[in-house]
Amino acid sequence: MPDSQIILRQPFLVLMPVFNRSYFTRIAVNSVMKFGCFNLVHSLIIFDNHSEEIDRCFLDSNLLQIVSGDFPNANYCLNEIKKMSVPDHIRFIVKIDNDIDIQSGFFQTILKYFNDFPSCGSVFFAKKGEPNINYASSCHGGVFATRRELFDKYPAFPLDGKYPGCESYHRFVASSGYNLFSLPGLAFDLNDSMPVMTNIYREKGWSR
């Protein structure tokens, strides 16, 4: 079949909020580029809050879609994507912060769980200390994959408060009759594995 007739319907759309932290950002973006299979990931969209510390050439060299703006916290990307035209074949929305290092098999494993467990509404992949299949994972979790139909029904993510997080969304998922799953082995939080860099970024006010 000629290449021009091949139509890919990749099910995942990945969002990554970015606010400085160049070293972490490089690792996070590279992990998505490395393990984001072309037949599963439609695109990675970076939402950058006018980062001064990040070399734009790095981001631009990866041919990524970058949205820049004055964004109050990491939830803004979830509201911004609601304003965009998202292809109908996108089935899952994934939010990966720029301090998350995903591992091999990330998207394949998440897809399998969504397919094997119709009750699975959201999957957390960087939470610690929870079993692989957890039907009642804590609603606290800012990095996750969720079903598109649930994401579209939720009106707006909170942007204020000490730590707005996404708890209200995950409570909405649970109240809609779906379960919250936790698969902690799929990604690592760089704040835990690189404490020296984490402290440097915290002192600069770049951690949210």
Secondary structure, 3 states (H helix, E strand, C coil): CCHHHCCCCCCEEEEEEECCCHHHHHHHHHHHHHHCCCCCEEEEEEEECCCCCCCHHHHHHCCCEEEECCCCCCCHHHHHHHCCCCCCCCCEEEECCCCEEECCCHHHHHHHHHHHCCCEEEEECCCCCCCCCCCECCCCCCCEEEEHHHHHHCCCCCCCCCCCCCHHHHHHHHHCCCEEEECHHHEEEHHHHCHHHHHHHHHCCCCC
